[in-house]
């Protein structure tokens, strides 16, 4: 597999993880908002705990959506503009920004997508440096 193909695969994996995260956030918000408290969270003996779990699910859902959009936009932009060997610096920085935003907003839950995007961004910057070294040797 070529270096460029491996980069694209890594970016696609990161984008798919972010889309899964967005889907989970939307699902949890729809579940908690439109239907009220889910029946499996209601207990007669401990209503305080069930309301706390509901609030946590709403909060995580909204944070997941926020982190998903904050990471999806720059990552998709980087994926679209990295054609061939052009704009690698901008693409790499956008991917690192997307991975960092996702990891910081979601703490440890956003790490898989964040690590994939930051690794792809770092590899793009390394690729850019290698291309400049090869051009200067000619």
N, C-alpha and C positions, 0 to 999 in steps of 0.2 A: 504494500500500500504506500502510495506517495505521501510525502510530508503534508502537502496541501489537502489531500483527501482525508488524512487523519485529523487535521484541524477542523475541517467541515463536519466530520462525524462527531467530534467532541463538542462543537458548537450546537449541533442538532440535538445531541443528548441533553445538553444544558437547557435548550429551549423546550424540549419535551418535559423535562422535570419541572420547569417553570409553569408550563401549561397545566400539568397535573396539579401543581400547587394552587393555581388559580381555580381550577375545577373544584378542588377540595374546599377552598375558601368560599366559593359561591354556594356549594352544596351545604356547608355548615351554616351559612347565613340564611339560606332559604329554609333549611330545616328548623332553625330556631326562631325565625321571624314570622313566617307565614302560618305555621301550625301551632304557635305557642310553645309551651313546654312539652317536649316529647314524652310520651307515656312511660318510656323505660327510665326516664330520669326522676319521675315522681315517686316518692316513697311517703308513706303516712308517718313514719317515725322521725325522719330527718329531712324536713323541707328546706332547711337552711343549706344543707350540702347540695341538694338537687338544684337549687337556684344558683348556687355558686358555680356548679358545673355548667349550667346553662350560660351564665355570664362568661365563663372562661371560653366556652365554645364560640360564642359570639365575638369575643375579643380576638381570639386566634383567627377566626374566619376573616374578620376585617383586616387584620395585620397581614394575613396571607394574600389577600387581594391587593393590598397596597404594595407589598414587596413584589408580588408577581408583575404588576404593571410597571413598577420602578425598575425592574430588571428586564422585562420583556422588550420594552421600547428600545433601550440602547443595544441590547443583544441582537434583536432583529435588524436594527439599523446597521450594526457591524457586519452581520451576515450578508446583508444586501450589498454593502459597498466594497467588500473584499473580493474584488474580481481580479484574478491573476495575481500579479505581484504589485499592484497599486494600492495605495492608501492602507498599508499594513499598520503604520503607526497609529492612525486614527481608529482603525478596527480593533487593534490590540488594546488601546486605552479604553475604548467603549466596552469591550468585554470585561476588562478588569473592573471598571466602574459598575457594570451590571452585576457581576459576581459579588462585589463588595456590598453593594446596596442590598442585595437579597440576603446575604449572610448577616449583615448588621441589623436589618429590620426584623428578621425572623430568628435571630440568635442561632441556636444549634439546628433548628428545623430546616433552615435554608442552606445548610452547609453542603449537601450533595450537589445541588445546582450551582451554588456559589463556587465551589471548588472546581467543577467542570468548566465554568465560564472563565474563572481566573487562570486556570491552566491553559486554556485555549488562547486567552489574551497574552499570557507570557510567552507561549510558543510562537505566536504571531510576531511579537517584538523580537524574539530570537531569530526568527526567519528573516525579518527585515534587516537585522544586523549582519547576518550571514550573506544576504544578497548584496549589501553595500560593500562588504569585504571582498566578495568575488568580483564585483565591478571595479573596485580600486586596484585589484591585482592585474587586470587586463591591460 
